[in-house]
Amino acid sequence: MVSQQTIISKGIYHGLPTFSDDVTGLTAVVTGANGISGNYMLRVLCESPQRWKKIYALSRRPPNGEWPSHVEHVPMDFLQPPEILAAQFRERGIKGDYVFFFSYIQPTPKEDRISAAEDLVKVNTQLLQNFLEAQALANALPKTILLQLGAKYYGVHLGPTKLPQEETDPRIALEPNFYYPQEDYLISFAHQHNLNWITTRPSWIPGAVPDAAMNACLPLAIYAAVQKHLHRPLDFPSDLTSWELPSSVSTAQMNAYLSEWAVLTPSAQNQSLNASDDCAFTWGDFWPRLAAWFRMDWSGPVCDDETSYAENETPFNPPPRGFGPPGKLRGRFTLAEWAKMAEVQRAWREIAARYGLRNAELWDTERVFGFADGRLLRDHPIYYSTTKTKKLGFFGFVDSNESVLEVLREFVDMKMIPPFE
């Protein structure tokens, strides 16, 4: 059987799907609209106003930027009981043909791993449950609900996993994982109410929004800007293994193109899908590009016997793949430690004052810069299979090196980093 489809490019994004001109007048609900994923979902839907006539952006705070008139922000807190949320749905007439659920809460971190994981399960499962039950109470159920999960589904935060990561991989039972009860609840709810479900699983997500705590791009840009200000090179903190390690990147805009395609494609209904740029990416390839963007010198990993690297093992032995040694995070220094240094704090204040930046202080350094450390120092890959999405008909890809630099340009426009390009 031979089938044909037309694919297009939009800027740096290639292989994107096209849709019939008959697909018009749809309504979407986007939750977590002020976060990275929700913000870019709004952008992609707004590219097609004929297709998406009305978009409800649901979040406690408004999404960043200016939006067309058919985008309506409704402040909502999904930790409120379903009855209260349902009343808001009815009062504002909120009902979507399709729902894109990106809401997420990061509880205050705890020292005990299991307790911290249990807190994530409790609060984020409650978010989804309250939202779905409210939709049912308000008689506002859509055709399809798409829930975004993430790479932790595969246990990558716990150590080396099976490679490549595929949607059919078994769940990891080493500690509680909020993605699993969320997915189970969504599937059960969809079956109960005779609607479709989709889950997507991105890796780390480049994107530009003001709250960028779980975004490696912003701390990397701050690191480069301060090093340049101090007349220092862009030193790579980890070793040769990390330098050469392949990693799947999931740029927020590409994830949104996949999500739009998925809800509108019959064969993608009731499926779990990896979300990826479908592009080879290593720090060794990207690091010189980042330095060139800032017009500064750089250095790679130090490979002599005299250099000391601090090591931290991942928490389980054996790791998630079930055999072999735990993974390691190795670094000559960490960005979280670097960001606390007095000269670094002072340099950033000077940069922020010179360029009128909105974030005059380096904030929440352990969380913001620690997230980047988790990407830079690891010795085990995130390597996604995109076989399933291609078989279903999605061929979108973007050069992750280009998309990360585009995100940095957006941070410049938002006055969150200086314009060094």
MARTORRO-626438 format. One record per residue: residue in three letters; x, y, z of N, C-alpha, C in turn. Coordinates in steps of 0.1 Angstrom, whole numbers. Each point is the difference from the previous one (the first is absolute). Layout:
<nodes>
(Ala (X Y Z) (X Y Z) (X Y Z))
...
</nodes>
This chain:
<nodes>
(Met (8 -12 0) (-8 12 0) (9 12 0))
(Val (-3 10 -9) (8 12 -1) (-9 11 5))
(Ser (6 8 9) (-7 12 5) (9 12 -2))
(Gln (-6 12 -2) (8 12 -2) (-5 11 10))
(Gln (9 8 4) (-3 12 8) (9 11 -3))
(Thr (-4 12 3) (8 12 -3) (6 5 13))
(Ile (13 2 0) (6 6 12) (6 14 -4))
(Ile (2 8 10) (5 14 -3) (11 4 10))
(Ser (6 11 -2) (10 6 9) (-6 13 5))
(Lys (3 3 12) (-3 14 6) (13 4 7))
(Gly (7 9 -7) (13 4 6) (9 -11 2))
(Ile (5 -2 12) (10 -11 3) (-7 -13 2))
(Tyr (-13 0 0) (-8 -13 3) (-4 -6 -14))
(His (3 -13 -1) (-1 -6 -13) (-9 -13 1))
(Gly (-5 -5 -11) (-7 -12 0) (-14 1 7))
(Leu (-5 12 1) (-12 2 8) (-13 -5 -8))
(Pro (-10 -5 7) (-12 -5 -7) (-8 12 -5))
(Thr (-9 -4 -10) (-10 10 -4) (-14 -7 2))
(Phe (-10 9 1) (-13 -5 3) (-10 5 -11))
(Ser (-11 -8 -1) (-10 4 -10) (-6 13 3))
(Asp (-3 8 -11) (-7 13 2) (-13 -1 7))
(Asp (-5 -13 0) (-14 -2 6) (1 0 15))
(Val (12 -1 6) (2 0 14) (0 14 5))
(Thr (-11 5 4) (-2 14 4) (-9 1 12))
(Gly (1 12 6) (-10 4 11) (1 -8 12))
(Leu (12 -5 4) (2 -8 12) (3 9 12))
(Thr (-3 -6 12) (3 6 12) (10 -8 8))
(Ala (9 6 6) (11 -6 8) (0 5 14))
(Val (3 -9 10) (3 4 14) (15 -4 2))
(Val (8 10 5) (14 -2 3) (2 3 14))
(Thr (4 -9 8) (2 2 14) (15 2 3))
(Gly (4 6 11) (14 4 2) (5 9 -10))
(Ala (-9 10 -4) (3 8 -12) (11 10 2))
(Asn (4 2 13) (11 10 2) (13 -7 2))
(Gly (1 -14 -2) (12 -7 1) (6 -2 -14))
(Ile (12 -6 -1) (6 -2 -13) (-8 -7 -10))
(Ser (-5 -12 4) (-8 -8 -10) (-13 7 -4))
(Gly (-7 5 10) (-13 6 -2) (2 12 -9))
(Asn (10 9 2) (2 12 -7) (2 -3 -15))
(Tyr (9 -10 -3) (3 -4 -14) (-12 -7 -6))
(Met (-8 -7 8) (-12 -6 -6) (-9 11 -5))
(Leu (-2 11 8) (-8 11 -5) (6 6 -13))
(Arg (13 1 0) (6 6 -13) (-4 -8 -12))
(Val (2 -13 1) (-2 -9 -11) (-15 1 -4))
(Leu (-9 -1 9) (-14 1 -3) (-4 13 -6))
(Cys (7 11 4) (-3 13 -5) (5 2 -14))
(Glu (9 -9 -5) (4 0 -14) (-11 -3 -10))
(Ser (-11 -6 5) (-11 -4 -8) (-13 4 5))
(Pro (-3 14 -1) (-13 5 6) (-12 -6 -7))
(Gln (1 -4 -12) (-12 -6 -7) (-3 -13 6))
(Arg (11 -8 3) (-2 -13 6) (-4 1 15))
(Trp (6 9 7) (-3 1 14) (-7 14 3))
(Lys (-13 0 0) (-7 13 1) (0 5 14))
(Lys (1 -9 10) (0 5 14) (9 -9 8))
(Ile (9 7 8) (9 -7 9) (-1 5 14))
(Tyr (-3 -8 9) (0 3 15) (13 -3 6))
(Ala (6 10 6) (13 -2 6) (-2 0 15))
(Leu (1 -11 7) (-3 -2 14) (13 -1 8))
(Ser (2 9 9) (11 0 9) (-2 10 11))
(Arg (7 -1 11) (-1 9 11) (4 14 -4))
(Arg (11 1 -8) (5 13 -5) (-2 0 -15))
(Pro (-1 12 -6) (-2 2 -14) (12 -5 -8))
(Pro (-2 -6 -12) (12 -3 -8) (8 12 -4))
(Asn (13 -2 -1) (9 12 -4) (-3 5 -14))
(Gly (0 13 -2) (-1 6 -13) (-14 4 -3))
(Glu (-1 6 -13) (-13 4 -5) (-6 -11 -9))
(Trp (-13 -1 1) (-7 -11 -7) (-12 5 -8))
(Pro (-3 -7 -11) (-12 4 -8) (-13 0 8))
(Ser (-10 6 -5) (-13 1 7) (-7 -13 3))
(His (3 -10 -9) (-7 -13 2) (7 -9 11))
(Val (11 6 6) (6 -7 11) (-5 6 13))
(Glu (-7 -7 9) (-6 5 12) (7 -7 12))
(His (6 9 8) (6 -6 12) (-10 0 11))
(Val (-1 -12 7) (-9 -1 12) (9 -5 11))
(Pro (1 8 11) (8 -4 11) (-7 -11 8))
(Met (7 -12 1) (-6 -11 7) (11 -7 8))
(Asp (-4 -6 12) (9 -7 8) (-5 -14 1))
(Phe (6 -10 -6) (-5 -13 0) (1 -8 13))
(Leu (6 6 10) (-1 -6 13) (-13 3 7))
(Gln (-8 8 -5) (-14 2 5) (-9 -12 -3))
(Pro (-10 -2 8) (-9 -11 -2) (-6 0 -14))
(Pro (-3 -12 -6) (-7 0 -13) (-12 8 -1))
(Glu (-8 1 11) (-13 7 -1) (2 15 -2))
(Ile (11 5 6) (3 15 -2) (5 2 -14))
(Leu (9 -9 -5) (5 1 -13) (-11 -1 -11))
(Ala (-10 -10 3) (-11 -2 -10) (-8 13 -1))
(Ala (-2 7 11) (-8 12 0) (7 11 -9))
(Gln (13 0 1) (8 9 -8) (-2 -3 -15))
(Phe (1 -13 -3) (-2 -5 -14) (-13 5 -5))
(Arg (-11 -2 8) (-13 4 -5) (-2 15 -1))
(Glu (6 7 10) (-2 15 0) (7 6 -12))
(Arg (12 -5 -4) (7 6 -11) (-2 -8 -14))
(Gly (-9 -10 1) (-3 -7 -13) (12 -7 -5))
(Ile (8 -6 8) (12 -6 -4) (-3 -15 -5))
(Lys (2 -2 -12) (-1 -14 -5) (9 -1 -13))
(Gly (9 -10 0) (9 -1 -11) (-3 -13 -8))
(Asp (2 1 -13) (0 -12 -8) (12 -9 4))
(Tyr (11 7 4) (12 -7 3) (6 7 12))
(Val (6 -9 9) (7 6 12) (14 -4 0))
(Phe (9 10 3) (14 -3 1) (4 3 15))
(Phe (4 -10 7) (2 2 15) (15 0 3))
(Phe (5 12 4) (14 2 3) (2 4 15))
(Ser (-10 1 8) (1 5 13) (9 -9 9))
(Tyr (8 7 8) (10 -7 8) (3 8 12))
(Ile (2 -6 12) (5 7 12) (12 -8 5))
(Gln (10 8 4) (12 -6 6) (-1 4 15))
(Pro (-3 -10 9) (0 3 14) (13 3 5))
(Thr (0 6 12) (13 3 7) (9 -12 1))
(Pro (12 0 -5) (8 -12 1) (2 -5 14))
(Lys (1 -13 1) (3 -7 13) (13 -7 -1))
(Glu (7 -2 11) (12 -8 0) (-2 -15 -3))
(Asp (-11 -5 5) (-3 -14 -2) (-6 -2 -15))
(Arg (7 -8 -8) (-4 -2 -14) (-14 -5 -1))
(Ile (-4 -11 8) (-13 -6 -1) (-11 10 4))
(Ser (2 7 11) (-10 10 4) (-2 11 -11))
(Ala (11 4 -6) (-1 10 -11) (-7 -5 -12))
(Ala (3 -13 -3) (-7 -6 -11) (-15 -2 3))
(Glu (-3 -3 12) (-14 -2 4) (-8 13 0))
(Asp (7 11 3) (-7 13 0) (-3 4 -15))
(Leu (10 -3 -9) (-3 3 -14) (-12 -8 -5))
(Val (-1 -13 4) (-11 -8 -4) (-13 6 5))
(Lys (0 3 13) (-13 5 6) (-5 13 -6))
(Val (9 10 -2) (-5 13 -4) (-3 0 -15))
(Asn (8 -7 -8) (-2 1 -15) (-11 -10 -4))
(Thr (-2 -11 6) (-12 -8 -3) (-13 7 4))
(Gln (1 8 11) (-12 7 4) (-4 11 -10))
(Leu (11 7 -5) (-3 10 -10) (-8 -6 -12))
(Leu (4 -11 -5) (-6 -6 -11) (-14 -6 3))
(Gln (-1 -6 12) (-13 -6 4) (-11 12 1))
(Asn (4 10 7) (-9 11 2) (-5 6 -13))
(Phe (10 2 -9) (-4 6 -13) (-9 -9 -8))
(Leu (3 -13 0) (-8 -9 -8) (-14 -1 6))
(Glu (-1 -2 13) (-13 -1 6) (-9 12 -1))
(Ala (7 12 0) (-7 13 -2) (-6 0 -14))
(Gln (8 -5 -10) (-5 0 -14) (-13 -8 -1))
(Ala (0 -12 7) (-11 -9 -1) (-12 7 7))
(Leu (2 6 12) (-11 6 7) (-6 12 -8))
(Ala (8 7 -8) (-4 11 -7) (-6 -4 -14))
(Asn (0 -13 -3) (-4 -4 -13) (8 6 -11))
(Ala (13 1 2) (9 7 -9) (11 -10 -5))
(Leu (-3 -12 -2) (10 -10 -4) (4 2 -15))
(Pro (13 -1 -3) (5 1 -14) (-1 -13 -7))
(Lys (5 0 -13) (2 -12 -7) (12 -8 4))
(Thr (11 8 3) (13 -6 3) (6 9 11))
(Ile (7 -7 10) (8 7 10) (14 -5 -2))
(Leu (9 10 -2) (15 -3 -2) (6 4 13))
(Leu (8 -9 6) (7 2 13) (15 -1 -3))
(Gln (8 10 3) (14 0 -2) (7 -6 13))
(Leu (8 -10 -2) (8 -6 10) (14 4 -2))
(Gly (10 -9 2) (14 4 -2) (9 -12 0))
(Ala (13 3 -1) (11 -10 -1) (1 -8 13))
(Lys (-5 6 12) (1 -8 12) (-9 -12 -1))
(Tyr (-9 -1 -9) (-8 -12 -2) (9 -12 -2))
(Tyr (12 2 -6) (9 -11 -3) (10 -2 11))
(Gly (-1 9 11) (10 -2 11) (13 6 -3))
(Val (2 9 -9) (13 6 -4) (6 7 12))
(His (-8 5 9) (5 8 12) (5 -10 10))
(Leu (-2 -13 -1) (4 -9 10) (13 -8 -5))
(Gly (4 2 -12) (12 -7 -5) (-2 -5 -14))
(Pro (10 -8 -5) (-1 -5 -14) (-12 -8 -2))
(Thr (-6 1 -12) (-12 -7 -3) (2 -8 -13))
(Lys (-9 -8 -4) (0 -7 -13) (1 11 -11))
(Leu (7 -4 -11) (1 9 -11) (-3 -7 -13))
(Pro (-7 7 -9) (-5 14 1) (-13 -1 9))
(Gln (-4 12 6) (-12 0 7) (-12 -1 -10))
(Glu (-9 -10 2) (-11 -2 -9) (-13 0 9))
(Glu (-11 4 -7) (-13 2 7) (-4 -13 7))
(Thr (4 -12 -5) (-4 -13 5) (9 -4 12))
(Asp (10 7 3) (9 -4 11) (-8 -1 13))
(Pro (3 -10 9) (-7 -2 12) (3 12 10))
(Arg (-10 2 9) (2 10 10) (11 -4 10))
(Ile (5 11 6) (11 -2 10) (-6 1 14))
(Ala (2 -11 8) (-7 0 13) (10 3 11))
(Leu (11 7 -2) (10 2 10) (-5 10 10))
(Glu (-8 10 -4) (-6 9 9) (-13 6 -6))
(Pro (-9 6 8) (-12 6 -6) (2 9 -11))
(Asn (-8 0 -10) (2 8 -12) (-14 6 -4))
(Phe (-2 13 1) (-13 6 -1) (-6 -2 -15))
(Tyr (9 -2 -9) (-5 -2 -14) (-9 -13 -1))
(Tyr (3 -10 8) (-7 -13 -1) (-15 2 5))
(Pro (-2 5 12) (-14 1 4) (-7 11 -9))
(Gln (7 10 -4) (-7 10 -9) (-5 -7 -13))
(Glu (9 -8 -6) (-4 -7 -13) (-11 -10 3))
(Asp (1 -8 11) (-10 -9 3) (-14 6 2))
(Tyr (0 12 7) (-12 6 3) (-6 6 -13))
(Leu (8 6 -9) (-5 5 -12) (-6 -11 -9))
(Ile (7 -11 -1) (-5 -11 -8) (-14 -5 5))
(Ser (0 -2 13) (-13 -5 7) (-11 10 -2))
(Phe (3 13 1) (-10 11 -2) (-5 0 -14))
(Ala (9 -2 -9) (-3 1 -15) (-10 -12 -3))
(His (4 -12 5) (-9 -12 -2) (-14 2 6))
(Gln (0 6 12) (-13 2 7) (-9 9 -8))
(His (6 10 -6) (-8 11 -6) (0 -1 -16))
(Asn (6 -11 -5) (-1 -2 -14) (7 11 -8))
(Leu (12 4 4) (8 10 -8) (14 -6 -2))
(Asn (8 7 -7) (13 -4 -4) (11 6 10))
(Trp (11 -7 1) (11 5 8) (13 -1 -8))
(Ile (9 9 3) (14 -1 -6) (9 5 11))
(Thr (12 -7 2) (11 5 8) (12 2 -8))
(Thr (7 11 2) (13 2 -6) (11 0 10))
(Arg (12 -3 -4) (12 -2 9) (12 8 -6))
(Pro (1 13 3) (12 7 -5) (12 -3 10))
(Ser (11 4 -6) (13 0 8) (1 14 6))
(Trp (12 5 2) (1 14 5) (-4 10 -10))
(Ile (-7 10 4) (-8 9 -8) (6 14 -1))
(Pro (7 4 -11) (3 14 -2) (-12 8 -4))
(Gly (-1 12 7) (-10 9 -3) (2 13 8))
(Ala (-6 11 -3) (2 12 6) (-13 6 6))
(Val (0 -1 14) (-11 6 7) (6 6 13))
(Pro (-7 10 7) (7 6 11) (3 -10 12))
(Asp (-9 -10 2) (3 -10 11) (7 -11 -7))
(Ala (13 0 0) (8 -10 -8) (8 -9 9))
(Ala (-5 -4 12) (7 -7 9) (5 -14 -5))
(Met (-9 -6 -8) (3 -14 -5) (4 2 -15))
(Asn (10 8 -3) (4 3 -13) (15 3 0))
(Ala (7 -9 -7) (15 1 1) (5 11 -8))
(Cys (-8 6 -10) (5 11 -8) (3 12 7))
(Leu (-9 5 9) (3 12 7) (12 0 9))
(Pro (2 -10 9) (12 0 8) (13 -2 -8))
(Leu (-1 -7 -12) (12 0 -9) (3 13 -5))
(Ala (-10 8 -4) (2 13 -6) (6 10 11))
(Ile (-6 -1 12) (5 8 11) (15 -3 3))
(Tyr (3 -13 0) (14 -5 2) (9 6 -10))
(Ala (-4 0 -13) (8 5 -11) (2 15 2))
(Ala (-11 7 3) (0 15 1) (10 4 11))
(Val (-1 -6 11) (8 4 12) (15 -4 -3))
(Gln (3 -11 -6) (14 -4 -3) (5 10 -10))
(Lys (-7 5 -10) (5 10 -9) (2 13 7))
(His (-9 4 9) (1 12 8) (13 0 8))
(Leu (3 -12 5) (12 -1 9) (13 -3 -8))
(His (-1 0 -14) (11 -3 -9) (5 -14 2))
(Arg (-9 -9 2) (4 -14 2) (-6 -8 -12))
(Pro (5 -12 -3) (-5 -8 -11) (-13 -7 5))
(Leu (-7 -6 -10) (-11 -8 3) (5 -15 3))
(Asp (3 -2 12) (6 -13 4) (-11 -11 1))
(Phe (3 -11 -6) (-10 -11 2) (3 -7 13))
(Pro (-10 -3 8) (2 -4 14) (2 -15 1))
(Ser (-3 -8 -10) (0 -15 2) (11 -6 -8))
(Asp (-1 -13 -2) (11 -8 -6) (-3 -3 -15))
(Leu (9 -8 -6) (-1 -4 -14) (-13 -8 -2))
(Thr (-4 -9 9) (-12 -8 -2) (-12 9 -2))
(Ser (-2 10 9) (-11 9 -1) (1 8 -13))
(Trp (12 4 -3) (3 9 -12) (-5 -7 -13))
(Glu (2 -14 -1) (-4 -7 -12) (-13 -7 1))
(Leu (-7 1 11) (-12 -8 3) (-12 5 -9))
(Pro (-6 -9 -7) (-12 4 -8) (-12 3 9))
(Ser (-7 9 -3) (-12 4 8) (-12 4 -9))
(Ser (-12 -5 3) (-11 4 -7) (-6 13 6))
(Val (-2 10 -8) (-5 13 5) (-14 1 -5))
(Ser (-9 7 7) (-14 1 -3) (-4 15 0))
(Thr (3 7 -10) (-3 15 0) (-15 2 1))
(Ala (-4 10 8) (-14 2 3) (-8 2 -12))
(Gln (5 7 -10) (-9 3 -12) (-2 -13 -8))
(Met (11 -8 -1) (-2 -13 -7) (-9 -9 7))
(Asn (0 0 14) (-9 -8 7) (-14 4 -3))
(Ala (-2 13 -1) (-14 5 -3) (-5 -4 -14))
(Tyr (9 0 -10) (-4 -4 -13) (-4 -15 1))
(Leu (7 -8 7) (-3 -14 2) (-14 -1 7))
(Ser (-2 8 10) (-13 -1 8) (-12 3 -9))
(Glu (2 11 -8) (-12 4 -9) (-2 -11 -10))
(Trp (10 -6 -6) (-2 -11 -9) (-6 -11 7))
(Ala (4 -4 12) (-5 -12 6) (-15 1 3))
(Val (-5 11 5) (-14 1 3) (-9 0 -13))
(Leu (6 4 -11) (-8 1 -12) (2 -12 -9))
(Thr (8 -10 4) (3 -12 -8) (-7 -13 6))
(Pro (-9 -6 -7) (-7 -12 6) (9 -11 5))
(Ser (11 -2 -8) (9 -12 4) (8 3 13))
(Ala (1 13 4) (8 4 12) (-9 0 12))
(Gln (-13 -2 -1) (-8 0 12) (3 -12 8))
(Asn (-1 2 14) (2 -11 9) (14 -6 -1))
(Gln (10 9 -1) (14 -4 -2) (9 8 9))
(Ser (11 -6 4) (11 7 7) (11 2 -10))
(Leu (5 13 -1) (9 4 -11) (12 7 6))
(Asn (12 -5 -4) (12 8 3) (0 13 -8))
(Ala (4 11 7) (0 13 -6) (15 4 -1))
(Ser (5 2 -12) (15 3 -1) (2 8 -12))
(Asp (12 7 0) (4 8 -12) (4 -9 -11))
(Asp (2 -13 3) (5 -10 -10) (13 5 -7))
(Cys (9 4 9) (13 6 -5) (11 -4 9))
(Ala (12 -3 -6) (11 -4 8) (5 13 8))
(Phe (3 -2 13) (4 12 8) (11 -5 10))
(Thr (11 7 0) (10 -3 11) (5 14 5))
(Trp (5 0 12) (6 12 5) (12 4 -8))
(Gly (8 -10 -4) (12 3 -8) (-3 7 -13))
(Asp (-12 -2 -6) (-3 7 -12) (-6 13 3))
(Phe (-8 1 11) (-7 13 3) (9 10 7))
(Trp (10 -4 9) (7 9 8) (8 11 -8))
(Pro (7 -4 -11) (6 11 -8) (-10 9 -6))
(Arg (-12 -5 -4) (-10 9 -5) (-5 10 10))
(Leu (-2 -5 13) (-4 9 10) (10 11 3))
(Ala (13 -4 0) (11 10 2) (0 10 -12))
(Ala (-2 -5 -12) (0 9 -11) (-11 10 0))
(Trp (-12 -4 5) (-12 9 2) (4 11 9))
(Phe (8 -3 11) (3 10 9) (14 7 -3))
(Arg (6 -4 -11) (13 5 -5) (10 -1 11))
(Met (3 -12 4) (9 -2 11) (8 -13 -2))
(Asp (11 -2 7) (8 -12 -1) (-7 -11 8))
(Trp (4 -12 -2) (-6 -11 7) (10 -11 2))
(Ser (-2 -9 10) (8 -12 2) (-9 -12 2))
(Gly (5 -11 -5) (-7 -13 1) (4 -7 13))
(Pro (-3 -13 0) (4 -8 12) (15 -1 2))
(Val (4 -1 12) (14 -1 3) (3 -15 1))
(Cys (10 -5 -8) (2 -14 -1) (14 -5 6))
(Asp (5 8 9) (13 -5 6) (-2 -7 13))
(Asp (10 -6 5) (0 -8 12) (0 8 13))
(Glu (3 13 -1) (1 9 11) (-13 7 4))
(Thr (-9 0 -9) (-13 8 2) (-9 -9 9))
(Ser (-6 6 10) (-9 -7 9) (-14 3 -3))
(Tyr (-8 -11 -2) (-14 1 -2) (-8 -6 12))
(Ala (-9 8 5) (-9 -5 10) (-10 -9 -6))
(Glu (-3 -11 7) (-9 -10 -5) (-12 -2 10))
(Asn (-12 -1 -6) (-12 -5 7) (-7 -11 -8))
(Glu (-2 -11 7) (-7 -11 -7) (-15 2 1))
(Thr (-7 -5 -11) (-15 0 0) (-4 -10 11))
(Pro (-13 2 5) (-3 -6 13) (-3 -15 1))
(Phe (0 -7 -12) (-4 -14 1) (10 -9 -7))
(Asn (3 -11 7) (9 -10 -5) (-6 -14 1))
(Pro (-4 -7 -10) (1 5 -14) (-9 11 -4))
(Pro (4 7 -11) (-8 11 -4) (-13 -4 -7))
(Pro (-8 9 -6) (-13 -3 -6) (1 -11 -11))
(Arg (11 -1 -7) (0 -11 -11) (1 -14 6))
(Gly (3 -1 13) (0 -13 7) (13 -7 1))
(Phe (10 6 -5) (14 -6 0) (10 10 -1))
(Gly (13 -3 2) (10 9 -1) (1 10 11))
(Pro (11 8 0) (2 9 12) (-9 12 -1))
(Pro (-2 8 11) (-7 12 0) (6 10 -10))
(Gly (-7 11 -3) (5 10 -8) (8 10 9))
(Lys (7 9 -6) (8 10 8) (-2 14 -6))
(Leu (1 10 9) (1 14 -4) (14 4 4))
(Arg (8 5 -10) (14 3 3) (2 15 -5))
(Gly (6 8 9) (3 13 -3) (12 6 7))
(Arg (7 9 -7) (11 8 7) (-6 10 9))
(Phe (-13 4 -4) (-8 10 8) (-14 -2 -4))
(Thr (-9 6 7) (-14 0 -4) (-5 14 -2))
(Leu (-9 2 -9) (-6 14 -2) (-7 4 13))
(Ala (-6 -9 7) (-7 4 13) (10 6 10))
(Glu (12 -6 1) (11 6 8) (5 13 -6))
(Trp (2 0 -13) (6 12 -6) (-10 12 2))
(Ala (-13 -2 -1) (-9 11 0) (-1 6 14))
(Lys (5 -7 10) (0 6 14) (12 8 3))
(Met (10 0 -9) (12 8 3) (-2 15 0))
(Ala (7 6 9) (-3 15 2) (3 8 -13))
(Glu (11 -4 -6) (4 8 -12) (-10 -3 -12))
(Val (-6 -12 0) (-10 -3 -10) (-13 8 3))
(Gln (-4 0 12) (-12 8 4) (2 15 -3))
(Arg (12 5 3) (2 14 -3) (1 3 -15))
(Ala (6 -9 -7) (1 2 -15) (-14 0 -6))
(Trp (-9 -9 4) (-13 0 -5) (-8 12 3))
(Arg (2 5 12) (-7 13 3) (5 11 -9))
(Glu (13 0 -3) (5 11 -9) (-6 -2 -14))
(Ile (0 -13 -5) (-6 -2 -13) (-14 4 -1))
(Ala (-8 -4 10) (-14 3 1) (-3 15 0))
(Ala (8 7 7) (-1 15 0) (3 6 -13))
(Arg (11 -5 -6) (4 6 -13) (-10 -2 -11))
(Tyr (-6 -12 0) (-10 -3 -11) (-14 1 4))
(Gly (-3 4 12) (-14 2 4) (-7 -13 1))
(Leu (6 -11 5) (-6 -13 0) (-11 -1 11))
(Arg (-9 -9 -2) (-12 -1 9) (4 -8 13))
(Asn (10 -9 -1) (5 -8 11) (13 5 5))
(Ala (0 10 10) (12 6 4) (8 -8 9))
(Glu (-5 -11 6) (7 -8 9) (0 -15 -5))
(Leu (10 -7 3) (0 -15 -3) (-8 -7 11))
(Trp (-12 -5 -4) (-9 -5 10) (0 -16 0))
(Asp (-4 -5 11) (-3 -14 2) (11 -9 -7))
(Thr (12 3 3) (11 -6 -7) (1 -15 -1))
(Glu (-4 -6 11) (1 -15 1) (-10 -6 -10))
(Arg (-12 6 -1) (-10 -5 -9) (2 4 -15))
(Val (3 12 -2) (2 5 -14) (13 -6 -6))
(Phe (11 2 7) (13 -4 -6) (2 -15 3))
(Gly (-6 -6 10) (1 -14 2) (-7 -8 -11))
(Phe (-11 6 -6) (-6 -7 -11) (10 -1 -12))
(Ala (7 11 -2) (10 -1 -11) (11 -9 3))
(Asp (5 -1 13) (10 -10 3) (-4 -14 -3))
(Gly (-13 -3 2) (-5 -13 -3) (1 -4 -14))
(Arg (0 10 -9) (2 -2 -14) (14 -1 -4))
(Leu (9 8 6) (14 1 -3) (9 -11 5))
(Leu (-3 -5 12) (10 -8 7) (-3 -15 -2))
(Arg (-11 -4 -6) (-4 -15 0) (9 -8 -9))
(Asp (1 -13 3) (8 -9 -9) (-9 -10 -7))
(His (-13 1 1) (-9 -9 -7) (-10 8 -8))
(Pro (-3 -5 -12) (-8 7 -10) (-15 0 2))
(Ile (-6 10 -6) (-14 0 -3) (-1 -1 -15))
(Tyr (-4 -12 -5) (0 -3 -14) (-13 -5 -4))
(Tyr (-9 8 -5) (-13 -3 -4) (-2 -7 -13))
(Ser (-8 -10 0) (-5 -6 -13) (-11 9 -5))
(Thr (0 4 -13) (-11 7 -7) (-7 -9 -10))
(Thr (3 -13 1) (-6 -10 -10) (-15 1 1))
(Lys (-6 0 12) (-14 -1 0) (-7 12 -6))
(Thr (5 12 3) (-7 12 -6) (2 0 -15))
(Lys (11 -4 -5) (2 -1 -15) (-10 -10 -6))
(Lys (-1 -11 6) (-10 -10 -5) (-14 5 -1))
(Leu (-3 9 10) (-13 6 1) (-2 12 -10))
(Gly (12 5 -5) (-1 10 -10) (5 14 4))
(Phe (8 1 11) (5 13 4) (15 0 -3))
(Phe (5 10 -8) (14 0 -4) (7 13 4))
(Gly (-6 8 9) (6 12 4) (13 -1 7))
(Phe (9 9 -3) (13 1 6) (6 14 0))
(Val (9 2 9) (7 13 1) (14 -2 4))
(Asp (10 7 -5) (13 0 5) (1 6 14))
(Ser (2 -9 10) (0 5 14) (10 11 2))
(Asn (11 0 -7) (10 11 2) (-7 13 -4))
(Glu (-7 0 -11) (-7 12 -5) (-11 4 9))
(Ser (-8 -9 5) (-12 3 8) (5 6 14))
(Val (11 -5 6) (4 5 12) (5 15 -1))
(Leu (7 2 -11) (5 14 -3) (-12 9 -2))
(Glu (-11 -5 -7) (-12 8 -2) (-6 3 14))
(Val (0 -9 9) (-6 2 13) (8 11 7))
(Leu (14 0 -2) (8 11 6) (-4 13 -6))
(Arg (-3 1 -12) (-4 13 -6) (-13 5 6))
(Glu (-9 -10 3) (-12 4 7) (2 5 14))
(Phe (9 -6 7) (4 5 13) (6 14 -1))
(Val (7 3 -10) (5 14 -2) (-11 9 -2))
(Asp (-10 -4 -8) (-12 9 -3) (-8 2 13))
(Met (0 -10 9) (-7 1 13) (8 7 10))
(Lys (12 5 -3) (9 6 9) (4 -8 12))
(Met (3 -13 -3) (4 -9 11) (15 -4 -2))
(Ile (6 3 -11) (14 -1 -2) (5 11 -9))
(Pro (12 4 0) (5 11 -8) (2 -4 -14))
(Pro (0 10 -9) (1 -3 -15) (14 -1 -4))
(Phe (6 -11 1) (14 -2 -4) (2 -6 -14))
(Glu (-10 -4 -7) (1 -6 -12) (7 9 -10))
</nodes>
